[in-house]
């Protein structure tokens, strides 16, 4: 049996931060898994989301701390 993820699960995995960012992601990234209809809402199969996440490059989105070098900076 396949596990179905809801919006909160996607948010917890770091896929999106808000419903608007999820909407944008679904619109702009054709490789993002297609949703399925469940109980009057939508969800995504966990295995498809995990496969999609594995293909995406890892990005460090945290702000640099004081004194830290940013990517490409040279001392």
N, C-alpha and C positions, 0 to 999 in steps of 0.2 A: 504494500500500500504506500502511496506517495504522500509526503507531507506537503500541506498547502500553507503558504505564508500569507499573512494579511499585511496591511500598510504598516502597522506598528512593528511587525517582525522585520520588514525591509528597513525601517528607520533604525532599529536596534543593530542591524548588520552594517549600517553606514551606507546603504545604497542611496538614500535620500534623506533630506533634513525636514522636508515639509511636503504636504500634498501637492503644492505648486511645483516644487522641484521634481517630484515624481511625474507629474503631468508633462513637464518640460522634457524629462529624460525619455519618457515613452514616445514623445513626439519627435525628438531629435536623434535618438539612437535606435536605428532599426534592428540592431542585434539584441536589444533588451527583450527578455522573454515576454511572450504574449500572455495577457491575463486570462483567467478562466472565471466563469460566473458561478458563484456559490452563495446560497442563502440570501439572495437579494443584494449581494455585493460582489466584489471581485477578489481574487487571490492569485498567487503565482506558485508554481511547483518549486519546492526548495531545491531540488537537484538542478533545475534549469537556471535558477538564480545563482547557485554556487558555481556552475560551469561558466556563466557570464562573468561573475566576479573574478574567476581565475584567469580569464582572457584579458581583463582590463589591467592597465599598468597601475602599479601602486603609486599613490601621490600623497605626500605629507602636506596636509592642509593646515597644520597648526602654524600660528604666527611665530616667527623667530624671536627668541629671547634676546634681551639686551646683550650685546657682545658676541652673539652667534653669527657665523658667516652664513650668507644666503647662497643658494646654488649659483655657481659661476663667479663668486667673489674671490679675489686673491688678496692675501695679506701683504 
